[in-house]
Amino acid sequence: MKSFTRAILIAALIAAPVASFAQSSQSVSRAQVRAELAQLEKAGYDPHDWIHYPENIQAAQAKVAAQNANQAAVSGYGGAADETSRAGTAGGL
């Protein structure tokens, strides 16, 4: 019986950091979830189509990601730079 109790205690000690890590992520509001669902439905996702479930949500998520990338490139916010720097003076001037 002692080994069983010890095993449960060890399992609890291992699981405790995992549970606390899972709770440390930022929470999402109900409005944010609804907005994301509306965006996915606009991109072609049908939540009632259970036959093509993994494919249709993945396709909609890809469309939304592409739209978000295009908006970031157009707006100038959040996009990656072309990784060039022009600090200082050019040699030989």
Backbone as ProteinMPNN parsed JSONL, in Angstrom:
{"seq_chain_A": "MKSFTRAILIAALIAAPVASFAQSSQSVSRAQVRAELAQLEKAGYDPHDWIHYPENIQAAQAKVAAQNANQAAVSGYGGAADETSRAGTAGGL", "coords_chain_A": {"N_chain_A": [[0.809, -1.181, 0.0], [2.012, 1.191, 0.646], [3.698, 1.68, -1.529], [1.871, 2.17, -3.528], [0.646, 4.546, -2.646], [2.869, 6.181, -2.66], [3.427, 6.209, -5.403], [1.183, 7.568, -6.379], [1.557, 10.038, -5.144], [3.966, 10.862, -6.352], [3.114, 11.007, -9.005], [1.272, 13.096, -8.773], [2.974, 15.197, -8.067], [4.431, 15.44, -10.388], [2.444, 16.146, -12.195], [1.506, 18.599, -11.277], [3.152, 20.947, -12.047], [2.61, 20.909, -14.78], [-0.145, 21.384, -14.928], [-0.242, 23.956, -13.811], [1.199, 25.354, -15.708], [-0.467, 25.159, -17.927], [-2.552, 26.776, -17.134], [-1.433, 29.276, -17.127], [-1.491, 30.561, -19.539], [-2.736, 33.187, -21.667], [-6.063, 34.229, -21.241], [-8.933, 33.922, -23.343], [-11.474, 35.994, -24.459], [-15.064, 35.647, -24.639], [-16.129, 37.165, -26.683], [-13.93, 37.425, -28.371], [-13.626, 34.799, -29.246], [-16.036, 34.42, -30.606], [-15.714, 36.329, -32.633], [-13.531, 35.261, -34.002], [-14.655, 32.852, -34.889], [-16.658, 33.861, -36.573], [-15.042, 35.029, -38.504], [-13.791, 32.75, -39.54], [-16.038, 31.435, -40.589], [-16.742, 33.248, -42.556], [-14.636, 32.85, -44.23], [-15.271, 30.444, -45.307], [-15.729, 28.24, -43.69], [-17.845, 25.756, -42.417], [-19.505, 25.054, -39.599], [-21.343, 23.037, -39.232], [-20.819, 21.019, -40.968], [-19.899, 18.022, -40.625], [-18.811, 15.95, -42.009], [-16.633, 16.685, -43.602], [-14.827, 17.609, -41.711], [-11.975, 17.995, -40.618], [-10.648, 18.955, -42.879], [-12.116, 21.186, -43.867], [-11.991, 23.171, -41.856], [-9.261, 23.566, -41.649], [-8.657, 24.555, -44.174], [-10.1, 26.95, -44.095], [-8.769, 28.228, -41.985], [-6.276, 28.568, -43.16], [-6.941, 30.381, -45.187], [-7.747, 32.581, -43.635], [-5.348, 33.138, -42.296], [-3.771, 33.877, -44.485], [-5.165, 36.159, -45.312], [-4.804, 37.774, -43.057], [-2.037, 38.06, -43.141], [-1.753, 39.468, -45.519], [-3.099, 41.831, -44.826], [-1.436, 42.757, -42.813], [0.865, 43.272, -44.276], [-0.007, 45.303, -45.965], [-0.883, 47.284, -44.183], [1.38, 47.903, -42.773], [1.978, 47.224, -40.207], [3.257, 44.812, -38.016], [4.463, 43.191, -39.92], [7.297, 41.461, -41.369], [10.555, 42.812, -41.661], [12.804, 43.598, -44.4], [15.232, 42.796, -43.582], [17.486, 44.485, -43.748], [19.947, 46.914, -42.979], [20.777, 50.278, -42.547], [22.575, 51.732, -41.034], [25.04, 54.063, -39.929], [27.915, 55.006, -41.949], [28.618, 54.488, -45.413], [31.333, 52.562, -46.579], [34.18, 54.039, -48.12], [33.198, 56.464, -48.988]], "CA_chain_A": [[0.0, 0.0, 0.0], [2.89, 2.348, 0.67], [4.206, 1.949, -2.873], [0.773, 2.762, -4.296], [0.527, 5.924, -2.181], [4.059, 6.88, -3.138], [3.263, 6.396, -6.84], [0.193, 8.624, -6.577], [2.192, 11.284, -4.743], [4.929, 11.226, -7.401], [2.341, 11.422, -10.179], [0.709, 14.413, -8.48], [4.063, 16.164, -8.121], [4.787, 15.636, -11.797], [1.327, 16.778, -12.895], [1.257, 19.947, -10.773], [3.711, 21.992, -12.913], [1.935, 20.885, -16.075], [-1.431, 22.053, -14.739], [-0.031, 25.383, -13.6], [1.634, 25.911, -16.985], [-1.633, 25.257, -18.797], [-3.383, 27.882, -16.686], [-0.73, 30.539, -17.208], [-1.682, 31.187, -20.837], [-3.702, 34.271, -21.639], [-7.425, 33.793, -21.483], [-9.573, 34.518, -24.503], [-12.844, 36.361, -24.112], [-16.124, 35.064, -25.463], [-16.254, 38.008, -27.875], [-12.829, 37.089, -29.272], [-13.926, 33.493, -29.841], [-17.111, 34.63, -31.586], [-15.151, 37.055, -33.773], [-12.714, 34.318, -34.759], [-15.571, 31.935, -35.559], [-17.27, 34.6, -37.672], [-14.019, 35.182, -39.532], [-13.63, 31.446, -40.176], [-17.23, 31.175, -41.393], [-16.648, 34.115, -43.727], [-13.618, 32.254, -45.103], [-15.791, 29.226, -45.906], [-15.894, 27.147, -42.727], [-19.212, 25.441, -42.016], [-19.396, 24.238, -38.39], [-22.307, 21.934, -39.255], [-20.343, 20.023, -41.924], [-19.072, 17.073, -39.877], [-18.225, 14.974, -42.929], [-15.331, 17.192, -44.062], [-14.394, 18.444, -40.586], [-10.615, 18.54, -40.499], [-10.21, 19.659, -44.087], [-12.74, 22.482, -44.077], [-11.501, 24.188, -40.917], [-7.867, 23.86, -41.984], [-8.673, 25.433, -45.349], [-10.553, 28.271, -43.651], [-7.694, 28.828, -41.202], [-5.237, 28.993, -44.101], [-7.432, 31.6, -45.831], [-7.7, 33.659, -42.643], [-3.934, 33.473, -42.084], [-3.313, 34.609, -45.67], [-5.775, 37.485, -45.258], [-4.134, 38.528, -41.999], [-0.694, 38.392, -43.621], [-1.903, 40.531, -46.51], [-3.452, 43.057, -44.125], [-0.244, 43.224, -42.101], [1.789, 43.816, -45.27], [-0.575, 46.542, -46.48], [-0.975, 48.297, -43.139], [2.699, 48.25, -42.285], [2.146, 46.787, -38.834], [3.385, 43.392, -37.76], [5.155, 42.462, -40.972], [8.739, 41.302, -41.216], [11.358, 43.708, -42.47], [13.622, 42.906, -45.385], [16.465, 42.467, -42.882], [18.616, 45.319, -44.153], [20.188, 48.009, -42.061], [21.546, 51.336, -43.183], [23.148, 52.562, -39.984], [26.415, 54.448, -40.143], [28.249, 55.49, -43.281], [29.13, 53.467, -46.326], [32.786, 52.647, -46.725], [34.69, 54.551, -49.381], [32.547, 57.702, -49.419]], "C_chain_A": [[0.863, 1.259, 0.0], [3.406, 2.679, -0.721], [3.123, 2.583, -3.747], [0.603, 4.235, -3.926], [1.7, 6.76, -2.687], [3.94, 7.155, -4.641], [2.264, 7.505, -7.137], [0.791, 9.982, -6.219], [3.178, 11.756, -5.812], [4.198, 11.699, -8.65], [1.74, 12.808, -9.982], [1.78, 15.499, -8.555], [4.499, 16.44, -9.552], [3.699, 16.406, -12.526], [1.105, 18.223, -12.458], [1.888, 21.034, -11.642], [3.028, 22.046, -14.276], [0.604, 21.615, -15.972], [-1.249, 23.547, -14.542], [0.444, 26.054, -14.878], [0.448, 26.101, -17.916], [-2.511, 26.434, -18.409], [-2.701, 29.231, -16.848], [-0.901, 31.221, -18.558], [-2.763, 32.256, -20.734], [-5.092, 33.733, -21.944], [-8.005, 34.561, -22.665], [-11.02, 34.809, -24.128], [-13.836, 35.699, -25.066], [-16.287, 35.856, -26.753], [-15.148, 37.703, -28.882], [-13.077, 35.759, -29.969], [-15.003, 33.636, -30.907], [-16.595, 35.351, -32.811], [-14.307, 36.129, -34.638], [-13.587, 33.322, -35.52], [-16.253, 32.613, -36.74], [-16.296, 34.78, -38.827], [-13.796, 33.865, -40.271], [-14.829, 31.107, -41.054], [-17.235, 32.027, -42.65], [-15.642, 33.557, -44.731], [-14.063, 30.914, -45.677], [-15.984, 28.058, -44.965], [-17.359, 26.982, -42.365], [-19.143, 24.542, -40.786], [-20.347, 23.053, -38.363], [-21.902, 20.836, -40.237], [-19.366, 19.084, -41.221], [-18.362, 16.092, -40.793], [-16.822, 15.397, -43.343], [-14.654, 18.017, -42.973], [-12.923, 18.859, -40.622], [-10.203, 19.367, -41.704], [-10.815, 21.062, -44.184], [-12.263, 23.538, -43.08], [-10.04, 24.536, -41.198], [-7.782, 24.779, -43.195], [-9.099, 26.839, -44.954], [-9.47, 28.968, -42.836], [-6.562, 29.304, -42.104], [-5.652, 30.281, -44.813], [-7.351, 32.786, -44.878], [-6.256, 34.088, -42.395], [-3.382, 34.261, -43.266], [-3.89, 36.022, -45.683], [-5.098, 38.356, -44.204], [-2.733, 38.939, -42.411], [-0.753, 39.514, -44.646], [-2.238, 41.859, -45.842], [-2.254, 43.624, -43.376], [0.745, 43.847, -43.07], [1.294, 45.154, -45.792], [-0.552, 47.633, -45.422], [0.387, 48.732, -42.62], [2.956, 47.849, -40.855], [2.31, 45.28, -38.792], [4.129, 42.603, -38.82], [6.646, 42.371, -40.703], [9.457, 42.277, -42.13], [12.2, 42.907, -43.452], [15.025, 42.618, -44.864], [17.678, 43.224, -43.408], [18.746, 46.442, -43.154], [21.077, 49.025, -42.742], [22.15, 52.274, -42.135], [24.59, 52.878, -40.314], [26.654, 54.971, -41.558], [28.784, 54.348, -44.125], [30.628, 53.661, -46.477], [33.175, 53.198, -48.089], [33.985, 55.821, -49.853], [33.381, 58.871, -49.137]], "O_chain_A": [[0.484, 2.276, -0.581], [3.538, 3.856, -1.06], [3.413, 3.424, -4.598], [0.433, 5.078, -4.807], [1.527, 7.91, -3.091], [4.318, 8.233, -5.098], [2.477, 8.301, -8.052], [0.554, 10.968, -6.917], [3.211, 12.943, -6.135], [4.607, 12.672, -9.282], [1.7, 13.606, -10.918], [1.521, 16.596, -9.049], [4.893, 17.559, -9.881], [3.998, 17.233, -13.387], [0.552, 19.005, -13.231], [1.192, 21.998, -11.96], [2.888, 23.122, -14.858], [0.266, 22.397, -16.861], [-2.039, 24.332, -15.066], [0.121, 27.219, -15.111], [0.37, 27.107, -18.622], [-3.153, 27.032, -19.273], [-3.367, 30.257, -16.711], [-0.489, 32.371, -18.708], [-3.596, 32.23, -19.829], [-5.26, 32.877, -22.813], [-7.617, 35.695, -22.944], [-11.703, 33.965, -23.548], [-13.476, 35.254, -26.155], [-16.556, 35.277, -27.805], [-15.38, 37.717, -30.091], [-12.772, 35.611, -31.153], [-14.901, 33.047, -31.984], [-16.995, 35.023, -33.929], [-14.36, 36.202, -35.866], [-13.291, 32.986, -36.667], [-16.408, 32.003, -37.798], [-16.682, 34.693, -39.993], [-13.63, 33.859, -41.491], [-14.665, 30.554, -42.141], [-17.685, 31.575, -43.703], [-15.778, 33.766, -45.937], [-13.326, 30.301, -46.45], [-16.371, 26.976, -45.407], [-18.038, 27.957, -42.043], [-18.761, 23.378, -40.906], [-20.173, 22.147, -37.548], [-22.585, 19.815, -40.325], [-18.157, 19.319, -41.22], [-17.393, 15.459, -40.375], [-15.92, 14.563, -43.425], [-13.984, 19.007, -43.267], [-12.668, 20.063, -40.656], [-9.492, 20.363, -41.568], [-10.121, 22.016, -44.538], [-12.145, 24.706, -43.448], [-9.629, 25.68, -41.005], [-6.94, 25.676, -43.242], [-8.521, 27.817, -45.428], [-9.272, 30.174, -42.98], [-5.952, 30.34, -41.835], [-4.827, 31.17, -45.023], [-6.932, 33.874, -45.273], [-5.976, 35.282, -42.295], [-2.613, 35.204, -43.08], [-3.191, 36.976, -46.024], [-4.85, 39.539, -44.435], [-2.28, 40.034, -42.078], [0.094, 40.407, -44.646], [-1.722, 42.901, -46.244], [-2.079, 44.841, -43.313], [1.397, 44.838, -42.74], [2.099, 46.053, -46.038], [-0.236, 48.784, -45.726], [0.519, 49.83, -42.079], [4.039, 48.103, -40.328], [1.577, 44.554, -39.463], [4.399, 41.421, -38.611], [7.185, 43.127, -39.895], [9.011, 42.535, -43.247], [12.296, 41.685, -43.347], [15.908, 42.237, -45.633], [18.771, 42.666, -43.503], [17.76, 46.868, -42.552], [22.026, 48.663, -43.437], [22.217, 53.484, -42.349], [25.288, 52.059, -40.912], [25.715, 55.33, -42.268], [29.331, 53.373, -43.61], [31.123, 54.788, -46.501], [32.56, 52.856, -49.098], [34.155, 56.221, -51.005], [32.986, 59.998, -49.436]]}, "name": "protein", "num_of_chains": 1, "seq": "MKSFTRAILIAALIAAPVASFAQSSQSVSRAQVRAELAQLEKAGYDPHDWIHYPENIQAAQAKVAAQNANQAAVSGYGGAADETSRAGTAGGL"}
